[in-house]
Amino acid sequence: MQEPTILVVDDEADLANLLKVSLQKEGYKEIHTAGSIQEAWTSFQQTQPDIVLLDVMLPDGEGYDLCRRIREVSHVPVLFMSAKNEEIDKILGLAIGGDDYITKPFSPKEVAYRVKAQLRRAGYHTQEAVPVASEKSIQVGPFLLNGDETEVHKDDVLLELTAKEIGLMACFMNNPNRILSKETLFERVWGEDFFGSDNTVMVHIRRLREKVEKDASKPVYITTVKGLGYKFIVPKEEQV
């Protein structure tokens, strides 16, 4: 059977790329991304995907509208992704033709498993995707970063982090006990040159601390080194 083609539609490029990497780790190769309804519809017509991962809120309209358009010409599975978690939103998504509805924030691996389940139902059970071997996971104290850097666990509990927060944790966990400047963090995580983007880094660090620290106002793991940047440390009693 032909390799399934997947279309990921989300205007958050970093999230779309994170999903793409996660799906590639599961062995899927034909993955296309789009950031708007217009771009997605063009890609849909050109690539004829076997499944669509569709964000609800897009810059030029709602994913629901694109789903209706898809349903006029195709019965491929559509998996909605949305920050809207009210029951009425899920009912609407399924009522207009969606096959699944997953709320943000979510684990990229969970999305990959749901994709695999939908493809099985669509007839791709005869050719399972072969997972690609990933790099070794990193364990630092109570934190575990998986090999493809898409998930972070603390004490065996999955942390609900955004793509940028996972990127920051990857930087910290790959460089424990080292001072990382705001410039370094911005250039590595955002992939752009640093032009005084202090506030961007500071805001994301604050949000990350709220998820990994017991008390974000008194950080233990992600510490500030005044005038230099941040350092990721783990108390000796928590080291493994």
Secondary structure, DSSP 8 states (H G I E B T S, - for coil): ----EEEEE-S-HHHHHHHHHHHHHTT--EEEEESSHHHHHHHHHHH--SEEEEESEETTEEHHHHHHHHHTT----EEEEES---HHHHHHHHHTT-SEEEESS--HHHHHHHHHHHHHHTTGGGS----------EEETTEEE-TTSS-EEETTEE----HHHHHHHHHHHHSTT-EE-HHHHHHHHT-S--SS-HHHHHHHHHHHHHHH-SSTTS-SSEEEETTTEEEE---GGG--
